[in-house]
Amino acid sequence: MKLKKKIRKILSKVYKFYTLRIYYPRVYKKHAKKPIDENKVVFIEVRSESISDNFRLIYNRVKDASYQISEHFLRMGFARGKEYRDLCTAMVKDIADAKYVFLSDSSNITSCLPMRKETVLTQLWHACGAFKKFGMSTADLIFGDNRKTLEKYPYHRNYTHVTVSADEVVWAYEEAMSLENKKGVVKPVGISRTDVFFDKEYLAGTKDKLYKAFPQAKGKKVILYAPTFRGRVSKAKTPDVLDIPLLYRELSREYVIIFKHHPFVKKPPVIEDAYKDFAIDLTNDMPIEDLLSVSDVCISDYSSLVFEYSLFERPMIFLAHDLEEYFDWRGFYYGYEEFVPGPIYKTTEEIVGYIKGLDKGFDREKVIQFRDKFMSACDGHATDRIMNMVFGERG
């Protein structure tokens, strides 16, 4: 058994070396012999099976500008073996003559290619701010790979632009993406998808979506519980620590609670039927942007969604029952206790007490300061700046 495992590990290493160092670069070089198509724009979804909200506003603007658009859905972590290789191969062939390429997640496929200088590769990173560590910042931590492997098979190479939410976090992305020696690549121009939070028509429509999905929310205040996942992406789990019966007894006359689990989580906890008029899981029914817009209170832990939520200047609660363990696992860019703009709790009882005393306990100024520091470039015009940055006058 141990021998079989050892052989599989060796074969996996050989396959990784062959595909990333030989096969994909060779495919790219072959198809890069064609002239650059100045009108071609390629959007690469690394994990999603459809165009995500990370791309949506840029995608629509590019479409309106009459560019030739291609889309690729690599389904990393979901597609495997030949299926994944075929998806990646098709993408590599397609971007070989593309003038513009967009990503919103890390990719060791695009990073292994001898990218042409004429191609503009823009990373519209999917998260705002800088919360939990990623990329090279996690080298040699439990969550991350070892530094030698990350350097041999990088995930953040070939970028022309990386868009971030504020000047304050540029250093963190430069560290995570090994761009310390390429100043100016990481640009605090804002995160495109946050523009919807400044769109009055959009905001008005989110309430209707909520009431359609969960009619019991009418006339009630909304608590959103949106934790990040635990463990590695392939086996992602969600914390099951909220005491729903207690929340129901103490808060149901005034509130409902919505669960939104991380998309990597395949088996979230089931809510008992006894509480179906009070609690609901809308993970697959409404996007996180909609749920942030309609909620009156947000409970999270280590998720970057709190940066977007700060734009609303509403109360946040941090249910960090495993703070020490999570820090050892992945780490943070800022000291957690001093960083988060709300109270840190480990139990549902503490959360109930805080929500009941919101009128006196909520420190709005702390949230405003947090927003101004980490979201200063998210003002409703990020998409305009990104389009101008990438496409110039034509954008």
N, C-alpha and C positions, 0 to 999 in steps of 0.2 A: 504493500500500500504506500509506504513511504517512498519507494523507488518510483512508482507511477506518478506520485505527486511531484517528485523532483524532476522527472522527465517532462511532465506537463509545464512546469515552470521554465525549464530550459527552452522548450519549444515556443512558449509564449514570448520569451525574450528575443529569440531568433526572429519570430514573426514580426514583432514590434520594430526591430532594427530594420528588417527588410522593407516593410511597408513605409515607415517614416523616413528612412535615410536613403532608400533606393527606389522603391516602386513609385510612390506619389511624386517625388521630384522628377523622376524620369517621364512620367505621364505629363506633368506640367510643362517640362522643357519641349516635349514633342508638339504640344498644342500651342505653345507660346511662340511658335514660328510665324503664326498669323499676325497681321498688323493689329494694333490696339483698336478696338471699336470704341470711339469717343462717345457713343450714344448708349453704351451698354452698362446697366446697373444690376448687380447681383446681390440678393439678400440671402444670407446663410443663417438658418435657424439650427443651432447645434443640437438642441434637445426637443424643441416643440415640433408638433406635426402640422402646424399652421402658422401664419404670420401673427406673431404675438404683439401685445400692446407696446412692447419695447420698440417695435418698428413702425407701428400703425401710422402715426402722424407723418413720419418721414416717407414711408411707403406711398401714402396717398398724395403727398406733394410731388414726389418723383413721377408718379403715374400721371398727374395733372400736367406735368412739364413735358410729357410725350417722350420720355426716355424708353428704351427697350429694356424691359424688366425680366429678370430670371429669378426663380426662387428655388432654394434647396433645403430640404429637411433631413438632416443627418441622423436624427434620433439616437444620438450618442447615449449609451447606457440602456437602450431599449432594443435597437437593432443589433444583431451580433453576426460574427463570422462573415460569410460572403455577402449577406444582405448589406451590412454596414460598409464593407469595402466597396461594394458597387455604388452605394449612395455617395460615398466620399469621392470615388473615382469620377463620377458624373460631375460633381461639383468642381473638382480640380480642373477637369477639361474645360468647363464653362468659364471659370475665372481667368483662364490663361490669356484670354484676349480682351478681358473686361477693363474698362477705364475706372469704374467705381465698384467697390465691394463693401458691404456692410455686415458686421457681426454684432451680437449683443451678449456673447458669452465666450469663454476661453475655448481655443481649438488648437490641438497639437497638429492638426492636418494643415491648416493655413500657415501655421508657424514653421512647418518643416520645408516649405517651398522656397525655391530661389526666385522670390517675387520680383516682377519687372518694376523698374523705377517709375514707369509711367502710370502704374496702377495706384489708385488712391484707396487704401484700406482703412476704413473708419470703424472703430470699436465703440458702439453705443452701449456701454456697459449697463447691465440690467438693474443694478442697484444704485441707490443714492448714498451720499455720505461715505463714511468709512467706519464700519462697526467691527464685525468679526474678520479675522485675517484670512487671506486667500493667496493663491499663487506662491511666489517665492517667499512671501512673509511666513508661510507655514512650513517651509523647508525644515525637516528634521523634527517637526511637531508630530503628534500622533495622527492628526488629520491629514497632514501633508505627506508628500513623497520626500525622499532624501534629496539633498541639494545637488548631488552629482547627477541623479536621474533627471531632475528638472532642468538642469543645464544641458544635458544631452538631448532631451526631448522637450523643448520649451513649449509653452502654451500661449505666450504673449509676444510673438515676434512679428515683424513686418508691418507694424501699425504706422499709418501716416498721422492719424488723429485718434485720441481717446477722449471722450466727452465725460466730464464729471460735474458734480453739483455745486462746487464752491472752490475757491482758491485754497481754502483751509485744508482740503484733502488731497491736493495734488501730490504731495510727498508720499502718501500712503500708496497711491496707485503706481507711482514711479518705483517704489520699493517692490510691490507685489508683482509688477510686470517687468522688472529688471530694466527700467528705463531711466535710471539715475544719470546715465551718461548721454541721454537723448532729451535734453531739456526742450520743452516746447511741444512735445508730442501729446502730453496730457494737458488738456485745455479745459479750464473752468467756464464753459459756455452754457452749462445747464444740461438737464436730462430731458429729452424730447417728450417723453410720455407724461411728464408732470404738467405739461401745458393744459391738459384737460381740467385740472383743478382750478383753473382761472376762467373756464368757459361756463357762463351762467346757464346756457341752454343744456349743456351736458349735466351739470349739477342738478338742475330741475328734473331731469329724466331719471336720475338714479333712484329717487324715492319711489317712483312708479314701478321701476324694475323690482325693487325690494318688496313692495306690497303684492306684486304679482307672484313672486316666489314664496313669500311668507306673509300672508294676509294678517296673521296674528300680530304683526309689528305695528299695525295702524294704531295710533294713539299712545304708543309706548316709546320710551327712549331705548336706544340700541347700544348694547355692549358688543364689541367685536373682540373675539379671542383668536389671534393669529400668531401662533408660535412658529419658530423655525424648526427644521428637522434635526434629528440626532443621528450620529453614526455616519457612515459613508453613503454616498449618493445611491449606489446600487441596492443598499439595504436600509434605506432611510426610514426612521420611525418618528412618531410624533409623541410628545409628552401627554400622558393621561393623568393629570394631577388636579384638575378642577373638580370640586365637589358640586355637581349639578343639583342634587337634592337640596343642599344648603342654599345655593344661589336662588333656587326656586322659592323656598320658604321665605327668604329674606327680601328678595328683590322683585318677584314676579308681578306685583301689583303695579309697578312703575316701569319695569324694564323687560326686554327680551334679550337673549344672547345668541349671537351668530358665530359659528366656528368656521374658520378658513384655514385649512391645513396646507402645508407646503406641497407644491405639485409633485415633488419626488416621492412623497409618502403614498404607498399603495394600499395600506390597510389602516385607515384611521379608526379611532374608537367609535363604537356605535352608541348613539343617544337613545335611551330608553323611551318607549312610546308614552310612558306616563308624563313625560315632560315635552311632548311634541308641540304644545301650544306656547312654550316658553323658550325652548332651545332648538336650534336647527343647524345642520351642517350644509353650507352653501358653497363648499369648495369647488364643486363641478357646475354650479349654476350661475354664479356671478363672479366677474373678475375682481381682483383685489382693489383696483382703483375705484370701482363702484362701491365696494363695501367700506372703504376708508371714507368715502364721501358721505355716506348715510349714517355712520356710527357717531354716537355721542361720547363714547368712552372706548379706548383701545387698550386691550391687555395683550402684551407680547412678552418676549424674553430677550432674544439676541438677534431679532430680525431687523433688517435695514428698512423695513416699511415704516418704522417710526420716524424716519427722516421725512417721508412724504406726509405723514400724518401731522407733523409739526406745522405744515402750511395752514392747517385749519385752526391752530391754537387751541386744541381741545385736550382734555385730560388723558394722560397715558399712565398705565400701571405696568410694572415689570415683574412678572412672576418668574423669578430666577431661583427655583428650588435646587438647581444643580450647578450653581455658579462656579464653584471651585473645580468641579469635575470638567465642566465645559471649557473653562479657561485652560486647564491642562491639556485638553483635547485639541483646541484650536487657537485660543488666544484672541485678544482684542487690540485695536490700534490705540485706544485711549483707556485710561483707568475707568472701569465700569461704574463704580459707585459715584465718582465725581462727574461722569459723562452723561448718564441718562437723565432726561428731563421729567422725572416722575419718581414716585416711591417704589422701592424694591421690596417685594414680599416673597415668602415661601409657602404661604397657606391661603386657602380660600377664605378663612375667617378674617384675615387681615384685609383682604380685598373687599369683602362685604362692608367692613367698618369704614374703609376709605370712601367707597362709593356712597354710602349713606351720609358721609360728612363732606361731600364735594363742595358745597357752597362755601365752606370755611377752609377746607384743606387744599384745594386746587391752586397751584402757583402758576398762573398764566404767564407771568413775566419770565419764568425759567424756560418755558417752552418757546417763547419769542426769542430769547437769547440763543437757544439751541438752533432754532430755524435760521436766524441771521448768520450764525457761524457756519453751519453746514449746508445750507440750502440757498445761499445768497444769489446764485445764478439761475435759480428756478423761479421765474417771475411771469410765466405765461408766454415768453417769447424765445424759449430755448430752440425750438424747431426752426425759427427764422434764422437764428445765428448759425445753427449747424448747416442749414441749407446754403447759406452764404459762404461759410467756411469751406465746404466741400465742393460746391458747384460754381461759386462766384456769382456773377450777374445773372446767369441763366437759372440759378436756383431760386 
